[in-house]
Amino acid sequence: MKFLKKLLDLGEKLMRFIAALCLCILVAAVSAGVFSRRVLNALISWTEELSTILFIYLSFACMAVATVRKKHIVVDFLTNRLSLRQNARLYLGANGLILVFLAIVVVGALQLQTEASFTSSVMLKIPKRVYYIPVLVSSLYMLLFYIYDTIEEIGNLTYKNQEGNQ
């Protein structure tokens, strides 16, 4: 478990770096596009395509970081009314559903990698499968996180049950 925790921590740092890098390049690309259109009256056609790719990478990297930091949206009106044991069961059930969903996304992203390998973007001539890499990587990363989180929660629940029996 310690190895998985270190791997998740390293992954979070990498995702944060990727997000920061994408944001910087995205700002530069959009600024260059606006400058060329407004000031130079010339169109730099590749800036929009690059911005699209960077936005996809930025979105999925930030989604992965938010997941690991547990900063995503949580609706807790129901959990406030449940006991600790019921909350733990609900949490594990939700994690189970998330694990199934992420597994489906990973399988779909793998299929997209093969299907999109035959086409490329218009201006930059980047293979379309590059667009789908962040879907695969961030989904795998989040899948690992939820596996870790579920194991931790089961361990905590088991520990609490043992404490309650003593």
C-alpha positions as CSV (number, residue, x, y, z in Angstrom):
1,M,0.0,0.0,0.0
2,K,2.9,2.4,0.7
3,F,4.1,1.9,-2.8
4,L,0.7,2.7,-4.3
5,K,0.4,5.8,-2.1
6,K,3.9,7.0,-3.3
7,L,2.9,6.2,-6.9
8,L,-0.4,8.3,-6.4
9,D,1.6,11.2,-4.9
10,L,4.1,11.1,-7.7
11,G,1.2,11.0,-10.2
12,E,-0.5,14.0,-8.6
13,K,2.7,16.0,-8.9
14,L,3.0,15.0,-12.6
15,M,-0.6,15.8,-13.3
16,R,-0.2,19.2,-11.6
17,F,2.9,19.9,-13.7
18,I,1.1,18.9,-16.9
19,A,-1.8,21.1,-16.0
20,A,0.4,24.1,-15.3
21,L,2.4,23.6,-18.5
22,C,-0.8,23.2,-20.6
23,L,-2.2,26.4,-19.0
24,C,0.9,28.4,-19.8
25,I,1.1,27.2,-23.4
26,L,-2.7,27.6,-23.8
27,V,-2.5,31.3,-22.7
28,A,0.4,31.8,-25.1
29,A,-1.3,30.2,-28.0
30,V,-4.6,32.0,-27.5
31,S,-2.7,35.3,-27.1
32,A,-0.7,34.7,-30.3
33,G,-4.0,33.9,-32.1
34,V,-5.7,37.1,-30.9
35,F,-2.6,39.2,-31.5
36,S,-2.3,37.9,-35.1
37,R,-6.0,38.5,-35.9
38,R,-6.4,41.9,-34.2
39,V,-3.1,43.5,-34.7
40,L,-1.5,41.8,-37.8
41,N,-4.8,41.1,-39.6
42,A,-3.4,37.6,-40.3
43,L,-4.7,34.3,-39.1
44,I,-2.4,31.8,-37.4
45,S,-4.5,28.8,-38.1
46,W,-2.8,26.3,-35.8
47,T,-3.5,28.2,-32.6
48,E,-7.1,27.1,-32.4
49,E,-6.2,23.4,-32.9
50,L,-3.4,23.6,-30.4
51,S,-5.7,25.3,-27.9
52,T,-8.2,22.5,-28.3
53,I,-5.7,19.8,-27.6
54,L,-4.2,21.7,-24.6
55,F,-7.7,22.3,-23.1
56,I,-8.4,18.6,-23.3
57,Y,-5.1,17.8,-21.5
58,L,-5.6,20.5,-19.0
59,S,-9.2,19.4,-18.2
60,F,-8.3,15.8,-17.6
61,A,-5.1,16.5,-15.6
62,C,-7.1,18.9,-13.3
63,M,-9.9,16.3,-13.0
64,A,-7.4,13.7,-11.8
65,V,-5.9,16.1,-9.3
66,A,-9.3,17.1,-8.0
67,T,-10.2,13.5,-7.5
68,V,-7.0,12.6,-5.6
69,R,-7.4,15.7,-3.4
70,K,-11.1,14.9,-2.9
71,K,-12.0,18.4,-4.1
72,H,-14.7,17.3,-6.5
73,I,-18.4,18.1,-5.9
74,V,-20.0,16.0,-3.1
75,V,-23.7,16.1,-2.3
76,D,-23.9,15.3,1.4
77,F,-27.6,15.9,2.3
78,L,-28.2,12.2,2.6
79,T,-25.0,11.3,4.4
80,N,-25.6,13.7,7.2
81,R,-28.7,11.7,8.2
82,L,-27.0,8.3,8.2
83,S,-25.0,6.5,10.9
84,L,-21.2,6.1,10.6
85,R,-21.6,2.4,9.5
86,Q,-24.3,3.4,6.9
87,N,-22.0,6.2,5.6
88,A,-19.1,3.8,5.2
89,R,-21.3,1.4,3.3
90,L,-22.6,4.2,1.1
91,Y,-19.1,5.4,0.5
92,L,-17.9,1.9,-0.5
93,G,-20.9,1.5,-2.8
94,A,-20.2,4.8,-4.5
95,N,-16.6,3.9,-4.9
96,G,-17.6,0.6,-6.4
97,L,-19.8,2.4,-9.0
98,I,-17.0,4.8,-9.7
99,L,-14.6,1.9,-10.2
100,V,-16.9,0.3,-12.7
101,F,-17.4,3.6,-14.5
102,L,-13.7,4.2,-14.7
103,A,-13.0,0.7,-15.9
104,I,-15.5,1.3,-18.8
105,V,-13.9,4.6,-19.6
106,V,-10.4,3.0,-19.7
107,V,-11.7,0.2,-22.1
108,G,-13.4,2.9,-24.3
109,A,-10.2,5.0,-24.3
110,L,-8.1,2.0,-25.3
111,Q,-10.6,1.4,-28.2
112,L,-10.3,5.0,-29.2
113,Q,-6.5,4.7,-29.3
114,T,-6.7,2.1,-32.0
115,E,-9.7,3.6,-33.9
116,A,-8.3,7.1,-34.0
117,S,-4.8,6.1,-35.1
118,F,-5.8,6.4,-38.8
119,T,-6.7,10.1,-38.8
120,S,-4.9,13.2,-37.9
121,S,-5.7,16.8,-37.2
122,V,-6.0,19.2,-40.1
123,M,-3.4,21.9,-39.3
124,L,-0.9,20.3,-37.0
125,K,-1.1,16.8,-38.5
126,I,-1.2,15.3,-35.0
127,P,-2.7,11.8,-34.9
128,K,-6.2,12.0,-33.4
129,R,-5.2,9.4,-30.8
130,V,-3.1,12.0,-29.1
131,Y,-6.4,13.8,-28.3
132,Y,-7.5,10.7,-26.3
133,I,-4.3,10.0,-24.4
134,P,-5.4,12.2,-21.4
135,V,-8.7,10.3,-21.2
136,L,-6.8,7.0,-20.9
137,V,-4.0,8.3,-18.5
138,S,-6.3,10.2,-16.2
139,S,-8.9,7.5,-16.0
140,L,-6.2,4.9,-15.2
141,Y,-4.8,7.2,-12.5
142,M,-8.2,7.8,-11.0
143,L,-8.9,4.1,-11.2
144,L,-5.8,3.4,-9.2
145,F,-6.8,6.1,-6.7
146,Y,-10.2,4.7,-6.1
147,I,-8.8,1.2,-5.7
148,Y,-6.4,2.6,-3.0
149,D,-9.2,4.6,-1.4
150,T,-11.5,1.6,-1.3
151,I,-8.9,-0.6,0.3
152,E,-8.1,2.1,2.8
153,E,-11.8,2.6,3.6
154,I,-12.3,-1.2,4.1
155,G,-9.3,-1.2,6.4
156,N,-10.7,1.7,8.4
157,L,-14.1,0.0,8.6
158,T,-12.6,-3.3,9.7
159,Y,-10.5,-1.5,12.3
160,K,-13.6,0.4,13.6
161,N,-15.5,-2.9,13.8
162,Q,-12.7,-4.5,15.8
163,E,-12.7,-1.6,18.2
164,G,-16.4,-1.8,18.6
165,N,-16.3,-5.5,19.5
166,Q,-13.8,-5.0,22.3
